[in-house]
Amino acid sequence: MAAGLLVLLGLGLFVGGVLTGATALYWGCVAVCVVAAGLLAVARRRIFAAAPERTAADEGTAAGGTADGAATAAGDRRTGTPAAAAERAAGGAGAPASRKAVPEDLADPPVEDVEVTDLLMVVDLKDEVLVIDEHPRYHLAGCAHLAGRATIPLPVDEARADGFTPCAVCEPDRNLADRARARKAGRGG
């Protein structure tokens, strides 16, 4: 809030400098904006410091393993095999609900790290995703984060347009992109 007020003060100083031609007002604008940037940096650091630490289980999953030692869908994806993509699209070994556990103390899951190629595939899809009222993520059916919660079905393009972001637990953008690729492969050859 203070940073926003400082930015407005800086804008006022800038406008004053333009109107009067006083160099001191320009320098005041720069000084106020630097202080606002510092406040934003401190706020960002506090937010990330307050984020819960990743557990060892999360680290193992992120590194490409699962609890039973099998390769994850992300590991299969790096190989680029169509069979692995088709299996994930059909809900096989890379099914989103079984891949990652949801920490109980986490109100909202993190945002999925989406590859550009997946984003280009997903941006216009009409596939259905699920959202939870007053929560920022969209999910696929079967996501562990949805357990016991009332959901609202939306087309993925509408969910994105409404400001929802993909869940890192069920990775809807990656999975929907894989399904779209499998559909195209089924039609094309």
N, C-alpha and C positions, 0 to 999 in steps of 0.2 A: 504494500500500500504506500509506504513511504517512498519507494523508488518511483512509483507512478506519479506521486505528487512532485517529486524532484524533476521528473521528465517534463511535466507541465510547467514548472518554474523555469526550466531550461528553455522551453519553447517561448515562454513569455520574454525571457532575456534576449533570445534570438530576434523575436519580432521587434522588441525595443531597440536592438542594435540596428536592425534594418531601417526602422523609422527615423532614428536619430543619427545614425552613422557613428555612434560611440563604440570604439574598439573595446573598451572595458566591458561593455555588455556582452560582446561576443565571447570574450575570455570567461566571463561569468557563466555563460551558457555551457562552455566546454567544461568548466570546473564542476558545475552542477550535474552534468551528464556523466562525468567520471565517477562522482560519488554515487549516483544512481546505479551505475554499472557495478560498482563495488558492493552495494547493498544486494543487488540481484545475485551476484556471485556467492555472497555469504548465505543468502536464503537457499540457493541451490545446494550448497554444501550441507546445510542443515537437513534438507529434505533427504539427500542421499545418505547422510549419517544415520537418520532415523529409520531407513529401510531395513527390514530384517535380513540377517545374514543368510547366505545360501547354505543349506545343509550338505553333508557329505553325500547323501543320496542324490540330491539335485546335481552336485558336481559330477557324479558318476554318470548320470543320465546325459548331462551336457557334453561329456567327453566321448559319448558314442556307445555307452553300455547301458544295460538294463539290470534290474535286480538279479535276473537269472543268467546274465552273462551273454545273452544273445545280442547281435548287432541291432542297433535301432534303425528306424526308417531313415534318419538323417545319414547314417553310415551307408545304407543302401543307396540313398540318393546320390551320394558323391560318386558311386560307381556308374550311375546313369543307366542302369539296366531297365529296360521296359518292363520286364517281369516284376521287378521290385516295385516299380511305380504302379503297375496294375494291381498288385497284391495290396498295397497301401490304399489305393482307391476303392478296392472292394472291402476294406476293413480288415485286412489280414494282419500280419505281424506288426505293422506300423499303425494299428488302430489307435486313435488319439486317446481314448479313455484309459487304456492300459499302459500308456507310455510314461506318464509322469504323475506323481502324486501331488495333491494340492495341500500345501501347509495349512493347518487349521487356523492359525492366527493371521493369515493373510486375507484381508478384506477383498481385494481384487487381484487377480493374477497379473503378472507382467504382460507387456505387449509383445506379441510375436515379432521376431526379427525376420522380416519378409525380404526375400530376394527379389530383385527387380523383375526377373523373368516371371516369377509367380505373380507379382503385383500386376504386371501387364495382362496376365491371363485372367485374373480375378476381377479386375476393375469393372467389367461390364457383365459379369455373370449374374444370372437370376436365381442361382441355387439358394436354398433356404438355409439360414443360420438362425441361431436363437440368441436373444438378448434377455437380460434381467433388468427390470425397471429400476432406474436410478443407479445403474452400474455401467461403466464405460466400455466393456468388452463385448464382442460377439463370439459365439461358440458354435461348435458342431454338436449334434445330438450325441449323447454318450460321454460328454466331457465331465470329468470328475468334479469340476467346479459347479456344475449345475445340480448336483445331488440335493434333493429336498427343496429346490427353489422353483418358484413360478416363472415360466419363461414366456417370451413373446416371439413367435416366428416372424422373420422378415427376409426378403430377398437380400443377398449380400450387398448388391449395389446400393440398395436403399439404406441398409445399416451403415455402410461407409459414408453415404451422403448425409446421414443424420449425425455423424461424428463418432460413431462407435469404432473401436480399433480391435484388431484380432487378438485373441487369447493365446498366450504362449504355452498353455497347458495342452490344448487340443489342436493348436496350429491350423486354424481353419483355412487361411490363405494357401498354405503349402498343400494341404489335403485337397482343397477345391481345385487348385491348379493341376494337381496330379490327376484328379478325376476328369477334368476338362481335356487334358492331354490324352487320357485313355479313351475318352469318347471320340476324339478326333482320330486317334490311331485306329479305332474300330471301324470308323467310316471310310478312312482313307486307305486302308489296306488290310 
